[in-house]
Amino acid sequence: MKLCIPTVSFEGVKVSKHFGNAPYFFIYDTENETSEVISNSNKIHEHNMCNPIGVIADKNVDAVVCFGIGEGAIRNLKRGGIDVFKTDRNLVSEVLQDSKDNKFSNFDEGHICSEHDNHHGNGNDIHACH
C-alpha cells in the first residue's frame, strides 16, 4: 500500500495539521519500505478548491493519512480511488507505526474541516476542525 502523509518540511518528519495546505507530502510504500517527499504545488487555494489528486496523481497512492482535511478534498480523493484516514499523531514515524498496527480510522462528519481561515497558515498551526 502507498500512503500519503502531509508534512511541514521536506525532511518528512512532522505531520502537517491540514492536508490541503501542507507544504509537502511524504509518500511511503509499505510493501517496499521506500519513501519520497514531494512538494505540494496546490497548497495555496481558495476554500473548497483543494485539488490533491493533481499533486499526487502519478504516485499511485492508495491512502491519505492526515490530521485535518476538508470535505471537498475527501470527496475528490475518494473519487480517485484513494482512501482517507485520520490521525492525531505528530510524527510521520508514529503514523507509519499505526499503519503497521492497522490503527487507522475514518473521518467522522463532525471532524471534517469546514472553514478556511487562520488554521491553515503554513501547515504548522494547531488545527481546529468543526
C-alpha positions in Angstrom: 0.0 0.0 0.0 1.2 3.5 -0.8 0.4 6.1 1.9 0.5 9.9 1.5 1.1 11.9 4.7 1.1 15.7 4.7 4.3 17.2 6.2 5.6 20.6 7.3 9.1 20.1 5.8 11.0 18.4 3.1 12.6 16.1 5.8 9.2 14.5 6.2 9.4 14.2 10.0 6.5 16.3 11.4 2.9 15.8 10.2 1.2 18.9 8.9 -2.1 19.8 10.6 -4.0 20.1 7.4 -3.8 18.1 4.2 -4.6 20.7 1.5 -2.2 23.3 2.7 0.7 21.1 3.7 3.9 22.2 2.1 5.0 18.7 1.3 3.6 15.1 1.0 5.6 12.1 2.4 4.8 9.1 0.1 5.6 5.8 1.7 5.3 2.3 0.1 4.5 -0.1 2.9 5.4 -3.2 0.8 8.9 -2.0 -0.4 9.5 0.3 2.6 10.6 3.1 0.3 9.7 6.7 0.6 9.9 10.1 -1.2 8.8 13.6 -0.4 7.1 15.8 -3.0 6.2 19.5 -2.9 2.5 20.4 -2.7 2.2 22.7 -5.7 -1.5 23.2 -4.8 -1.0 24.4 -1.2 -2.4 27.9 -1.9 -6.0 27.7 -3.0 -9.5 29.0 -2.2 -11.6 27.2 0.3 -13.2 24.1 -1.2 -10.8 24.3 -4.2 -8.2 21.9 -3.0 -7.1 19.6 -5.8 -4.9 16.9 -4.1 -5.4 14.4 -6.9 -3.5 16.6 -9.3 -0.5 16.7 -6.9 -0.3 13.0 -6.1 -1.9 11.5 -9.3 1.3 9.9 -10.7 2.4 8.4 -7.3 -0.2 5.6 -7.3 -1.3 6.5 -3.7 -3.8 4.1 -2.1 -4.5 6.2 1.0 -4.0 9.6 2.6 -3.5 9.8 6.4 -3.9 13.2 7.9 -4.9 15.3 10.9 -7.3 17.7 9.2 -8.9 17.7 5.7 -11.8 19.4 4.0 -14.9 17.7 2.7 -14.2 18.6 -0.9 -10.7 17.1 -0.7 -12.1 13.9 0.8 -14.7 13.7 -1.9 -12.0 14.3 -4.7 -9.7 11.7 -3.2 -12.4 9.1 -2.9 -13.5 9.7 -6.4 -9.9 8.9 -7.4 -10.0 5.6 -5.5 -7.9 6.9 -2.6 -8.9 6.1 0.9 -8.7 8.8 3.6 -7.8 8.1 7.2 -7.4 10.4 10.2 -4.5 10.5 12.6 -3.8 12.5 15.7 -0.1 11.7 15.5 2.5 14.5 15.2 5.4 12.5 13.7 5.5 10.5 10.4 7.2 7.6 12.2 4.2 7.3 14.5 1.8 7.3 11.6 3.8 4.6 9.9 3.7 2.5 13.1 -0.1 2.9 13.2 -0.1 1.7 9.7 1.7 -1.5 10.7 -0.7 -2.0 13.6 -3.8 -1.2 11.5 -4.8 1.6 13.8 -6.4 4.0 11.2 -9.9 5.3 11.4 -12.2 7.2 9.1 -13.1 10.8 9.4 -16.4 11.5 11.2 -18.5 14.2 9.6 -18.1 16.4 12.6 -14.3 16.3 12.3 -14.1 17.4 8.7 -12.7 20.9 8.2 -15.5 23.3 7.2 -13.6 26.7 7.2 -10.6 28.1 5.5 -9.1 30.6 7.8 -6.0 31.1 10.1 -5.7 27.4 11.0 -4.1 26.7 7.6 -1.2 29.0 7.7 2.0 27.2 6.7 0.8 23.8 7.9 2.4 24.2 11.3 -0.5 25.6 13.1 -2.7 23.8 15.6 -5.7 23.0 13.6 -9.3 23.3 14.8 -11.8 21.5 12.6 -15.5 22.0 13.1 
